[in-house]
Every structure is written in structure tokens, then in C-alpha cells.
Amino acid sequence: MNVYHQTGFRDKWNMECFQKGIGDGLIFSPINIDSDKLLGLNGTLKETGFLDPQLYLLNEAKGTLDSYPYFPGNLKPDFTTPDLDNSHIQLAQLCVDYQMANNFQYLVIPTRYYTDNPTSYFAQSSDYFVTPFCDFVKYNKFKKKILLSVIVKTIMLSDEEKRNEVLNWITGHQHIAGVYLIFENNFASKQIKDFDYLLNVLRFIKVLKDNHMEVHLGYTNTEALLYSIALPDSITIGSYENLRSFGIKRFRDLENSPMRSPNARLYSSNLLQWIDYEYIQAMKSLIPDYANYFDDSEYKPLMFKPDFKWHFAKPEPYKHYFTVFYEQIKSLPISQEDRIIDLKGKIKNALSIFKTIENYILLDDDSDGSHLPTWFNVINAFQKELN
């Protein structure tokens, strides 16, 4: 299973780690990197990754998105959905040509985002994006594999009819190799703790894999470990939380919108959790071997120095996470059965450590192990369906 960097703001951190051998490729973000700058990057940074075209909102030019030749506003000012009737072929061709010019590993078909998908959503998506994109690739005899971008809303998981509709639509396309699959995350907690949601995600991935499709999961957080038991082809690692959880707000051009700086957090593979730095400071005072709960990396010595000033914008916690989580994913057993056994063991071990910690320190819901019992139960339910 591959691990891609979900790049965004401060993508330099991802590229630096990738060049050190952390990660298998980069997913590039047009709202964060200018089109010409991306074209000018060293080919070794691009040849194992791909582009997220980010046409989620047709007429919003967030960041540097309007520097891309396929941005609809460059074809017609005030571009709206009806304009796709006349521009969809040109848009598809420009999008393919740009991706070919960068020599990415895959060609990715864009997708639209709606708060509530219209009844004609899948037909429109095929007509405006999938068909012209695949036709142009076929006509030019480009040999690269094609991925279909798909945003999966919660209703598509919970409602069996809607779930079957989207799965039938995905698997009905003959010329695509797989999907760039993005599960929309509307949960208030930093870790997903919804049993039905998580189990349905695993079922969704399994159906696609049973249909011999590549499945590349975008915007994943620690739940990527859980999703790994459905055997996707790749998961992602991202720095800031909006790169580990998909929300459309990141792509809206919201001028002067107020932002609240989050506390810095540190990932622990032993705890399967990100821990707020304030609890780490408390652990230092109360638990003699507290440092053993956190993985070794080249960044750990600096972060555990007494004078280290924790801040969410510092690179060390994220580079530490890239290193630790990449190694954790790569250490998973290859076989599904062994992977399930291994992950259940990791969850039990983490819960045991949390019990020890909570003899000294009480953690909030976003730093404790409260997501882990749900994970364990989801694994057992999924495992039962496999047998």
C-alpha cells in the first residue's frame, strides 16, 4: 500500500520529506502552487504522484487555481454550469494536456462539489468530465492510467440505494483504472468515532477492490490505518488538519474569514493518536518515562528539549508525523487476515497505555483513546462479513 503526501500550504515540508524517502509520491494542490512553478519542479517530484485538479467549485479562484490553463474562468469570465455545455471538451483537453506536460503517474478526472447533489449529478459528471476526458486520452493514445475523482458524502454511505448508485456509476466506466476517493468529513471530533460510518467506508472500498479497481484514498488521518484492512492501493499523509480531513471550506475564496490557531499536536504510533502538546508538558512533570510513548525520529530530540516552543506552524511535529506514520503504514502485514490481527493488537496495546497515562493525567476527547473501542468493534464487524 502506497503513502502519498496530500500537499497544501507549506508543501515544502512534504517535498523535503519525500526527497528523504518518506512517502511514495505527492498529490499536488493547485490552490497552493502556481501552475508554472509546478511545471518547473524537478520531474522526480512528480513522476510517482498526481494532480488533484480541484475543480470542486467551478467559478471560485481560490489561491493560485486561476493560473491553471483548465480553470473554467480562463475559458469564459463568470463561468457557470450551463457553460459546460459548450466548453466541456476544451476543458477536458486542457486538463489532460497540463497533466501530461508534468508527466504525473496518473491522469485524474476532475469532479464537481455540491452541498446536495442534484438528481442528474452522475449523468452530468459523465457528460461534462468523464467521457470527454477519456475520449481525449484514447484519441491521443496516452498510456497513463486514469483515476476518477469521487467525493463520497455521508448519505452515500448510510443510504443503501445511494451507495449502490454511486458504486454502480464508478464501476460502470470502462476506461478508468481506479478512483481518487475522498470521503467528506463533517465530524466535530478530530478522530472519527462513528461505527456505522467507518464500517460503511470499509464496505465501500471492498466493493471497488472486488471490481478490480485501484482505490486511492485522499485526505486521510489516522483512520487510514483502519481503512487499510479493506486493502486500498494508497492512503495519504497531510500536515495541517484540513489536509487530513476533506471539507469544501478550504476551496472557497473566503476573504478576511476569522481563523483560530489550533494547539500544536504530536502523533504517537503507540497511542494511534495525536496528543495536544499541553498534555505532553504535563506528562513530562508527572510520568517518568513519558518520552517512551512517542516514537523516535530525527525531529524528536529538538521537540523534547526544555526550550522548544510548541506552535502549530512549526515544521517538526508534521515532519515527525510523516516519518512515523509512513513507517507505521509500511510495517503493516501484506495479507488482509494478518493485517486485521496486527491492527487489533495495536489498538489493545494503545488502550492499555492510555489507562496508564490516565492514572496521572486526564485527557480530553481529542487526545485520548476514545476512538479506539469503535475502531476495534468496526474491525470485528468487517472481519465477520469477510468470513
Disulfide bonds with the S-S distance in Angstrom:
none
